[in-house]
Amino acid sequence: MAARSLEIGPAGIRTARTIENLRTERGLAQRELAARVTALGWPMSNTMLSRIERAQRRCDIDDLVALAQALRVPAHALLQAPTTA
């Protein structure tokens, strides 16, 4: 069986940008958002969040749900194109 590519595709890149945009729109530092996610029961360091936002780390479904809760948006909102201020 061939190994699956770990490359992050267009949906993953779009999600990463949306997470970063929502975080900055809310005036949150990466440390603050990571702390919110951790407080919700899904441990996340600011390094993990940074890598997700730079599309250097996959955002799995558990990350996505926890980030959405911490940002107070529905999970599907993170899958949409980022908003611009």
C-alpha positions in Angstrom: 0.0 0.0 0.0 1.4 3.4 -1.0 1.9 6.0 1.7 -0.5 8.8 1.7 0.9 12.3 0.8 1.2 14.6 3.8 0.9 17.6 1.6 -1.7 20.1 2.7 -4.2 20.8 0.0 -6.3 23.8 -0.9 -9.0 23.2 1.7 -6.3 22.9 4.4 -4.6 26.1 3.3 -7.9 27.9 3.2 -8.8 26.7 6.7 -5.4 27.8 8.0 -5.9 31.3 6.7 -9.4 31.5 8.0 -8.3 30.5 11.5 -5.6 33.1 11.5 -7.9 35.8 10.2 -10.6 35.1 12.8 -8.0 35.0 15.5 -6.5 38.4 14.5 -10.0 39.9 14.0 -10.7 39.0 17.6 -7.5 40.6 18.8 -6.1 37.3 20.1 -2.5 36.3 20.2 -1.6 32.7 19.2 -0.9 32.0 22.9 -4.3 33.2 23.9 -6.2 31.1 21.4 -4.1 28.1 22.2 -4.8 28.6 25.9 -8.6 28.8 25.1 -8.4 25.6 23.2 -6.5 23.9 26.0 -9.0 25.2 28.6 -11.7 23.5 26.5 -10.0 20.2 27.0 -8.0 19.9 23.8 -4.3 20.6 24.6 -2.7 22.9 22.1 0.5 24.8 22.3 1.0 28.1 20.5 3.7 26.3 18.4 1.0 23.8 17.3 -1.4 26.7 16.4 1.4 28.6 14.6 2.1 25.5 12.5 -1.6 25.0 11.7 -1.9 28.7 10.6 1.2 28.4 8.4 -0.1 25.2 6.9 2.9 23.3 8.2 0.7 21.0 10.4 -2.6 19.4 9.4 -5.6 20.6 11.3 -7.5 17.4 12.1 -11.2 17.3 12.9 -10.6 17.5 16.7 -8.3 20.5 16.2 -11.0 22.1 14.0 -13.8 21.6 16.4 -11.8 22.8 19.4 -10.6 25.9 17.5 -14.1 26.7 16.4 -15.4 26.5 19.9 -12.5 28.7 21.2 -13.3 31.2 18.4 -17.0 31.0 19.1 -17.9 30.1 15.5 -19.5 27.0 13.9 -16.9 24.5 12.8 -18.0 24.8 9.2 -17.1 28.5 9.3 -13.4 27.5 9.5 -13.7 25.6 6.2 -14.9 28.7 4.3 -12.8 31.3 2.5 -11.3 33.7 5.0 -12.9 37.1 5.5 -11.1 40.3 5.0 -11.5 43.3 7.1 
